[in-house]
Amino acid sequence: MATALSQIALAALIAVVVTGLELITTEYPRTSTFILRSKWFYAYVVIYGLIAGGVYAIFPLLGDQLAIQGLGASSPWVKAAVIGFSIKAVLHIRVFTVSRGPGDQFPIGLETIVQAFEPWLLSGLELDHYFRERSFVRPRAAAFADVAAARTTAKANIPPSFKPAVRSALQADIDQATGSDGVIIVYLRYCGLNLTKSVFP
């Protein structure tokens, strides 16, 4: 019994880590500190962990209907790890999509399950991130009330390791930003928290 619980915990833990890393690296690579303080982030990853643990727990009940095959697949620990690594991808499988109007589509398939919680949690996380980002930027923007000075400072402190394409994109985004706060947000999203603190103290 203890071993089975450990395997369930392994599947859940791997799913939590994989889900969290995927969200951070794809959506918030430079401002992960903000979302790591958010209850929405932890609710999001824990739900995927619980689903992975639940799937592993009911896996033996499926018998021959569903099987994991491959090197080491006979080991319950490997099965737990495979479920943990793959649960998020599997839950995003859609058979087809139903259109409810322009720009409003609803997936049919396993992804339908995800629609019960994911959009709501991600929306809450995005708002939380926006609040923390604005709180970070506001005092720095006040110190750089002149947007031209903020642009000059940002452009003068682009890391030399940035590739030409990234450097050009950053400069273009800085030029398009409205207000000092917009300039600092652009710089933050490209260069990260620590460098932004240094450049815009």
N, C-alpha and C positions, 0 to 999 in steps of 0.2 A: 504493500500500500504506500509506504513511504517513498519507494522507488518510483512508483507511478506518479505521485504528487510532484516529485523532483523533475520528472520528464515533462509534466504539464507546465511546471514553473519555467523550465528551460525554453519550451516553445513560446510561452508568454513573454519571457525576458527578451528573447531574440526578436520577436515581433515588435516590442516596444522600442528597442534600440534601432532596428532597421527603419521603422516608421519615423522615429524622431530624426535620425540622420538624413533620411530622404527629404523630409520637410525643410530642415535647416539648410541643406546644401542646394536645394532647388529654389526655395523662396526667400530665405533670409541668411544668405551666406556671410554677410558682413555685419549683420545686426542681430545675431542669434542671442546675444545677452538680453535683449528686450523680451524675446519670446520665452526664454528660459525662466523668466519671472512670472509668467502668465499661467493661471490655472487652466486656461483653455488648451494650452499646449499639452499639459499633463493629462487632461481628460481625453484629448485626442489620441495620444499614444497608448494610454492605458486601455481604452476601448479596443484597439487592435490587439493588444496583448491578451485581453480577456477572450476575444474571439478566437485567437490562435490556441489558447489553452483549452477552450471549449471544444474546438475542432479536434484537437489531439485526444481529448477525453472520450469523445464519441466515435473516434476513428475505429476502434476495435468492433463497435456495434455494426459497422457497415459491411463487415465480412469481406467477401470477394468482389463486392460492387465497386470498391475503390481501393487501389493499391499504389504504393510508392515503390518504384523499381529502380535499380541501379546499384552502384558500388556501395556496399555497407547498408543497403536499404533494409536488411533483416534486423538491424539493431534498432531498438526502440528509441535510443538516444539520437540516432541519425534521423529517424522519422520526425522526432520532436523538433530537431534543428531545421529540417526541410520545411516543415509546416510554419515554423516561426519566420524563416526567411521569405517564404512565398505567399503568405496569407494575404498581404495587402495587394499584391499583383493579381492573385486569384479573385479577390473580391471586386476587382475593377474590370472583370470580364463582362462585356455586354453583347447580347445577341443581336439587338437592333435598337434603334432610337426612335422615340415618338416625338414629333414636333407639336408643341402646344401653342406655337406662335413664333413670330420673328425673334430669334435669339433665345428662345426658351425651349430647350430639348430635354427629354426625360429618358434615361437609359433603361432598357429592359434586359434583364439577365441578373447575374449575381450582383452587379453594380447597383441594382435597385435597393438592395439591403443597405448599402453604404449611404444612399440618399436620405435615409432616415436620421442620420446623425452628422455626417461629414460636412455638408454645406453650413449647417448651423454652427458647428464648432470652429470651422475655419473662418467664418465671418466674425465670430467673437474674438478669435485670435488676431485677425487682421486689425480690428478696432483697438484691441489692447496694444498691439505693436505700434499703431499710429499714435496712440496717446503717449506711450513711453518715448517714442521718437521725437514727438513735438516737445515734450517736457525736457528732453536732452538738448534740443536745438534752440529753444526759445531764449535762454539767457545768452547763448553764444551769438545769436542773431542780433540781440539788443546791443552787444558790444561792437558789432559790425553793422551799424545802421546804414552805412553807405554801401549799396549793392555793388558799385563798381570796385570798391576796396575789397569786398568779399570775393568777387570774381578774380581779382588780381592775386589775392592771397591763395585762393584755391589752385589757380593755374600755376603759380610759382612753387607749389608743393606737391606736384604730381610725382609719385614714386618713379625713379628712373627705370625700375624693372618692368614697368608696364609696356606691353607690346604697342607698336605704333597704332594699330587699329583700336585698341582699348583707350589709348591716350587721346586719339582723335574723337572717339565717342564721348569720353568724359568732358573734353573741352567744349564740344557741341552742346552737351546737356547743361553745362555750366552757363553757357551763353543764353540758352533758352529759359533757364530758371528765372522766375519772377521773385524778386525780393531776396534779401540776405538769407532768410530762413530756407528758401528754395535752393540757393547755392550750397548751403551747408548740408542740406539733406542729400543733394546729389553727390557731394564729396563723401559724405558718410557712407552712402550705399556702394560707392566704388572702393573706398579706401579703408573702411572699417572704423571701429570705435576709438581705438588707441591713437591712431594717427590724427583723426579728427579732433580729439581732445588736445593734442599737441599743437595742431595748426590753428584751431579756433578755441583758445583756452577760455 
